[in-house]
């Protein structure tokens, strides 16, 4: 969902030129995978909004750490993007990727990718977060919340 790779030791090497990820999987694989990711990300969004649980020790991205870029992106996502109604933010994000970041230069394949990843997926996360928040509105206990989360997201939430 939100992968950020960083070095603990050694050195990074930068290559000149671009990067192309030529997936060998079809659109069915892509949509099924992203549907599962959307459920997990919606859970993360709602858990953050409702302060359902604290992150595990060591998983927090702190400004000033070696993971500065990841911390900045996480800050923007949690403090700005996730607070904008998803019906608005998905249009802005798609516009940013497809127009501002020149995704349209990738032709039809670029349109399909940016629309599915930058619009459809983000919209799905927002819709699933709304669905989950509605399901949690009337729960009284942590056990009820875990059962509702498991029912709506098909994610098994284990008590600590």
Secondary structure, 3 states (H helix, E strand, C coil): CCCCCCCCCCCCCCCCCCCCCCCCCCHHHHHHHHHHHHHHHHHHHHHHHHCCCCCCCCCCCCCCCCCHHHHHHHHHHHHCHHHCCHHHHHHHHHHHHHHHCCHHHHHHHHHHHHHHHHHHHHHHHHHHHHHHHHHHCCCCCHHHHHHHHHHHHCCCCCCC
